[in-house]
Amino acid sequence: MNPMTTEGEKAKGAAAGAEGARPAAGRALAGRLSWGLADQAVCSMTNFALGIYVARSLGLAAFGVFSLAWVTYGVVLSVSRGLATDPLVVRFSGVPDASWRAATARSSGTALGVGAAIGALCLVAGLGFGGRLGHAFAALGVVLPGLLLQDAWRYSFFAAGTGRKACVNDLLGGIALVPALVVAARAGSVAAFVLAWGAAAAVAAGYGFLQSGIRPRPTGARAWLREHRDLGYRYLVENVSLSGAAQLRAYGLGAIVGVSAVGVIRGAELLLGPFLAVLMGLSLVTVPEAARVLRRAPHRLGRFCLLLSAGQAAAALLWGAALLLVPDRLGELVLGGVWHPASALIVPATLGVVGAGLGVGAAAGLRALGAARRSLRSQLFASSCYVVGGLGGAALADTVGSAWGVAAATVSGSAVWWLHLRSALREHPQNPIREVRTP
């Protein structure tokens, strides 16, 4: 046998194997992205149905109380993700199963501990305050552990590349919500609806335990926070600054222009709602996918992030162009009297989403690199621009000025994200990670 012939055949076989692996990897990536979109679609529909049902059952004033509980949950969720699940997604995506299981046990335990600690504060404060608002916050305190644990399972499954399990888990939570809301409607109180919402999440959280076979370890929370404090505390500030910027803009806009202006801005956001749902669905998998690219081919991370941002920005432009073609009769059918003032904001609102989309890839890249210091600086700058642009624009040109100010702010923020990613890529060694230490 000719040795050179044998070597040539081996080389050809290796090349063929590499060529065959690329389509398989592409299909796997498409599958994970599809499950991310499907999961977000389930979540969006469930949240939309919950809001509509509660609003129709309770009336405007009581729905306002429920909304305060909902907003508070959003802030607590930002805390839980920053401390528990964001470090998990960054450091344990695409790792061996043993490493993922050990990390998931401590991460989910940390989320459970955050829910129990802040839930206890809400319960005590709610009982002390009394009244409809106090009872709603007391109920929120009871259900927070289940809500945060269910969210932790979602991110754990996406880190493992099994988004199908996350989608099934959320679907079960949505199904469980139906009878829970029927029971709550009979009680007719805000607290009852908060308990129903949390009960459905608790069912899904329990099923997450069965899906994963992992028992959350709250006793491992201290070790988890200590080992990942370089990421966790920065992600905590980053997440809270993001949600806080939106709240500051809304409150400031109401004070400068009037409460009706907040409704107009919200109407424009609803017009972009389907695309934003897609954006949120992709965000569930962008960081895990970027982490996988970093482990297997670090030199391709920048290109991956660039394609990710370009694709989302282009899709936002197409969606905005489609909205401009919507006839007034159809718009009024969807939004009623809000359509006309909201439709005047389609162009700046679309450009705002385009600007945000341009930074999504860079943000995913920084998180995959574990560059928490740079990620935090970028987010704080972007959040500051968002508030200044939104309120400064409102002071100069009312609601339209606020929309254009936010559009300019998102583009500026995205530019800073990319500057930090470029620096982080230069600092990072370009050698694939072949082994992952099991904690």
Backbone hydrogen bonds, N-H to C=O, Kabsch-Sander energy under -0.5 kcal/mol:
donor,donor_aa,acceptor,acceptor_aa,energy
6,T,2,N,-2.0
7,E,3,P,-2.4
8,G,4,M,-2.3
9,E,5,T,-2.4
10,K,6,T,-2.1
11,A,7,E,-2.4
12,K,8,G,-2.5
13,G,9,E,-2.4
14,A,10,K,-2.6
15,A,11,A,-2.5
16,A,12,K,-2.6
17,G,13,G,-2.4
18,A,14,A,-2.3
19,E,15,A,-2.5
20,G,16,A,-2.4
21,A,17,G,-1.8
22,R,18,A,-1.4
24,A,20,G,-1.2
25,A,21,A,-2.7
26,G,22,R,-2.5
27,R,23,P,-2.5
28,A,24,A,-2.3
29,L,25,A,-2.4
30,A,26,G,-2.6
31,G,27,R,-2.4
32,R,28,A,-2.2
33,L,29,L,-2.5
34,S,30,A,-2.4
35,W,31,G,-2.1
36,G,32,R,-1.7
37,L,33,L,-2.1
38,A,34,S,-2.6
39,D,35,W,-2.6
40,Q,36,G,-2.1
41,A,37,L,-2.2
42,V,38,A,-2.0
43,C,39,D,-2.4
44,S,40,Q,-2.9
45,M,41,A,-2.4
46,T,42,V,-2.3
47,N,43,C,-2.7
48,F,44,S,-2.4
49,A,45,M,-2.5
50,L,46,T,-2.4
51,G,47,N,-2.5
52,I,48,F,-2.4
53,Y,49,A,-2.5
54,V,50,L,-2.5
55,A,51,G,-2.4
56,R,52,I,-2.3
57,S,53,Y,-1.8
58,L,54,V,-2.4
59,G,55,A,-1.9
63,F,59,G,-2.1
64,G,60,L,-1.8
65,V,61,A,-1.4
66,F,62,A,-2.2
67,S,63,F,-2.4
68,L,64,G,-1.6
69,A,65,V,-1.7
70,W,66,F,-2.2
71,V,67,S,-2.8
72,T,68,L,-2.2
73,Y,69,A,-2.2
74,G,70,W,-1.9
75,V,71,V,-1.7
76,V,72,T,-2.3
77,L,73,Y,-2.9
78,S,74,G,-1.6
79,V,75,V,-1.6
80,S,76,V,-2.5
81,R,77,L,-2.7
82,G,78,S,-2.1
83,L,79,V,-2.1
84,A,80,S,-2.9
85,T,80,S,-0.8
86,D,81,R,-3.3
88,L,84,A,-0.8
89,V,85,T,-2.5
90,V,86,D,-2.1
91,R,87,P,-2.4
92,F,88,L,-2.3
94,G,92,F,-0.5
94,G,159,A,-1.4
100,W,96,P,-2.2
101,R,97,D,-2.7
102,A,98,A,-2.1
103,A,99,S,-2.3
104,T,100,W,-2.8
105,A,101,R,-2.1
106,R,102,A,-1.3
107,S,103,A,-2.9
108,S,104,T,-2.9
109,G,105,A,-1.3
110,T,106,R,-2.0
111,A,107,S,-2.2
112,L,108,S,-2.3
113,G,109,G,-2.2
114,V,110,T,-2.5
115,G,111,A,-2.3
116,A,112,L,-2.2
117,A,113,G,-2.6
118,I,114,V,-2.6
119,G,115,G,-1.9
120,A,116,A,-1.9
121,L,117,A,-1.4
122,C,118,I,-2.4
123,L,119,G,-2.5
124,V,120,A,-2.4
125,A,121,L,-2.7
126,G,122,C,-2.7
127,L,123,L,-2.3
128,G,124,V,-2.0
129,F,125,A,-2.2
130,G,126,G,-2.5
134,G,130,G,-1.5
135,H,131,G,-2.5
136,A,132,R,-1.8
137,F,133,L,-2.1
138,A,134,G,-2.2
139,A,135,H,-2.3
140,L,136,A,-2.0
141,G,137,F,-2.1
142,V,138,A,-1.4
143,V,139,A,-1.7
144,L,140,L,-1.6
147,L,143,V,-2.2
148,L,144,L,-2.6
149,L,145,P,-2.1
150,Q,146,G,-2.3
151,D,147,L,-1.6
152,A,148,L,-2.0
153,W,149,L,-1.9
154,R,150,Q,-1.5
155,Y,151,D,-1.8
156,S,152,A,-2.1
157,F,153,W,-2.5
158,F,154,R,-1.9
159,A,155,Y,-2.1
160,A,156,S,-1.5
161,G,158,F,-0.8
162,T,157,F,-2.8
165,K,162,T,-1.1
166,A,162,T,-0.9
167,C,163,G,-2.4
168,V,164,R,-2.4
169,N,165,K,-2.3
170,D,166,A,-2.4
171,L,167,C,-2.3
172,L,168,V,-2.3
173,G,169,N,-2.0
174,G,170,D,-2.2
175,I,171,L,-2.2
176,A,172,L,-2.6
177,L,173,G,-1.3
178,V,174,G,-0.8
178,V,175,I,-0.9
180,A,176,A,-1.2
181,L,177,L,-2.5
182,V,178,V,-1.6
183,V,179,P,-2.1
184,A,180,A,-2.1
185,A,181,L,-2.4
186,R,182,V,-1.2
187,A,183,V,-1.3
188,G,184,A,-2.6
189,S,184,A,-0.5
193,F,189,S,-1.4
194,V,190,V,-2.2
195,L,191,A,-2.5
196,A,192,A,-2.1
197,W,193,F,-2.4
198,G,194,V,-2.3
199,A,195,L,-2.5
200,A,196,A,-2.0
201,A,197,W,-1.6
202,A,198,G,-2.2
203,V,199,A,-1.9
204,A,200,A,-1.9
205,A,201,A,-2.6
206,G,202,A,-2.4
207,Y,203,V,-2.0
208,G,204,A,-1.9
209,F,205,A,-1.2
210,L,206,G,-1.3
211,Q,207,Y,-2.6
212,S,208,G,-2.2
213,G,209,F,-2.5
217,R,105,A,-3.1
220,G,217,R,-1.7
221,A,218,P,-1.6
224,W,220,G,-2.4
225,L,221,A,-2.8
226,R,222,R,-2.1
227,E,223,A,-2.8
228,H,224,W,-1.9
229,R,226,R,-0.9
231,L,228,H,-1.2
232,G,228,H,-3.7
233,Y,229,R,-0.9
235,Y,231,L,-2.9
236,L,232,G,-2.2
237,V,233,Y,-1.9
238,E,234,R,-2.5
239,N,235,Y,-2.9
240,V,236,L,-2.3
241,S,237,V,-2.4
242,L,238,E,-1.6
243,S,239,N,-2.0
244,G,240,V,-2.7
245,A,241,S,-1.9
246,A,242,L,-1.2
247,Q,243,S,-1.5
248,L,244,G,-2.5
249,R,245,A,-2.2
250,A,246,A,-2.0
251,Y,247,Q,-2.7
252,G,248,L,-2.7
253,L,249,R,-2.7
254,G,250,A,-2.1
255,A,251,Y,-1.8
256,I,252,G,-2.4
257,V,253,L,-2.7
258,G,253,L,-1.5
261,A,258,G,-1.1
262,V,258,G,-0.8
262,V,259,V,-0.6
263,G,259,V,-1.3
264,V,260,S,-1.9
265,I,261,A,-2.4
266,R,262,V,-2.3
267,G,263,G,-2.2
268,A,264,V,-2.2
269,E,265,I,-2.0
270,L,266,R,-2.1
271,L,267,G,-1.6
272,L,268,A,-1.1
273,G,270,L,-1.2
276,L,272,L,-2.6
277,A,273,G,-2.3
278,V,274,P,-1.6
279,L,275,F,-2.5
280,M,276,L,-2.6
281,G,277,A,-2.3
282,L,278,V,-2.5
283,S,279,L,-1.7
284,L,280,M,-0.8
284,L,281,G,-0.8
285,V,282,L,-1.6
286,T,282,L,-1.7
287,V,283,S,-0.6
289,E,285,V,-2.5
290,A,286,T,-2.6
291,A,287,V,-2.5
292,R,288,P,-1.9
293,V,289,E,-2.4
294,L,290,A,-2.3
295,R,291,A,-1.9
296,R,292,R,-2.1
297,A,293,V,-3.1
300,R,297,A,-2.2
301,L,298,P,-1.5
304,F,300,R,-2.4
305,C,301,L,-2.5
306,L,302,G,-2.2
307,L,303,R,-2.5
308,L,304,F,-2.0
309,S,305,C,-2.3
310,A,306,L,-2.6
311,G,307,L,-2.3
312,Q,308,L,-1.8
313,A,309,S,-2.5
314,A,310,A,-2.4
315,A,311,G,-2.1
316,A,312,Q,-2.0
317,L,313,A,-2.0
318,L,314,A,-2.1
319,W,315,A,-2.2
320,G,316,A,-2.5
321,A,317,L,-2.4
322,A,318,L,-2.0
323,L,319,W,-2.0
324,L,320,G,-1.5
325,L,321,A,-0.6
325,L,322,A,-1.0
326,V,323,L,-1.4
331,G,327,P,-2.1
332,E,328,D,-2.7
333,L,329,R,-1.4
334,V,330,L,-1.5
335,L,331,G,-2.8
336,G,332,E,-1.8
338,V,335,L,-1.6
339,W,336,G,-1.5
342,A,338,V,-2.2
343,S,339,W,-3.2
344,A,340,H,-1.0
345,L,342,A,-1.8
346,I,343,S,-1.3
349,A,345,L,-2.7
350,T,346,I,-2.6
351,L,347,V,-2.3
352,G,348,P,-2.0
353,V,349,A,-1.8
354,V,350,T,-2.5
355,G,351,L,-2.6
356,A,352,G,-1.9
357,G,353,V,-2.7
358,L,354,V,-2.0
359,G,355,G,-0.7
359,G,356,A,-0.9
360,V,356,A,-0.7
360,V,357,G,-0.8
361,G,357,G,-0.7
363,A,359,G,-2.4
364,A,360,V,-2.4
365,G,361,G,-2.3
366,L,362,A,-2.4
367,R,363,A,-2.0
368,A,364,A,-2.4
369,L,365,G,-2.0
370,G,366,L,-0.5
370,G,367,R,-0.8
371,A,366,L,-2.3
372,A,370,G,-2.0
375,S,371,A,-2.6
376,L,372,A,-2.6
377,R,373,R,-2.1
378,S,374,R,-2.4
379,Q,375,S,-2.4
380,L,376,L,-2.7
381,F,377,R,-2.2
382,A,378,S,-2.6
383,S,379,Q,-2.9
384,S,380,L,-2.2
385,C,381,F,-2.5
386,Y,382,A,-2.1
387,V,383,S,-2.2
388,V,384,S,-2.7
389,G,385,C,-3.1
390,G,386,Y,-2.4
391,L,387,V,-2.6
392,G,388,V,-2.7
393,G,389,G,-2.1
394,A,390,G,-1.2
395,A,391,L,-2.1
396,L,392,G,-1.5
397,A,393,G,-3.1
398,D,394,A,-1.8
400,V,397,A,-0.5
401,G,397,A,-2.0
402,S,398,D,-1.9
403,A,399,T,-2.1
404,W,400,V,-2.3
405,G,401,G,-2.4
406,V,402,S,-2.1
407,A,403,A,-1.9
408,A,404,W,-2.3
409,A,405,G,-2.0
410,T,406,V,-2.6
411,V,407,A,-1.7
412,S,408,A,-2.1
413,G,409,A,-2.8
414,S,410,T,-2.3
415,A,411,V,-1.8
416,V,412,S,-1.6
417,W,413,G,-2.0
418,W,414,S,-2.2
419,L,415,A,-1.9
420,H,416,V,-2.2
421,L,417,W,-2.2
422,R,418,W,-2.5
423,S,419,L,-1.7
424,A,420,H,-2.5
425,L,421,L,-2.7
426,R,422,R,-1.6
427,E,423,S,-1.5
428,H,424,A,-1.3
433,I,295,R,-0.9
434,R,432,P,-0.7
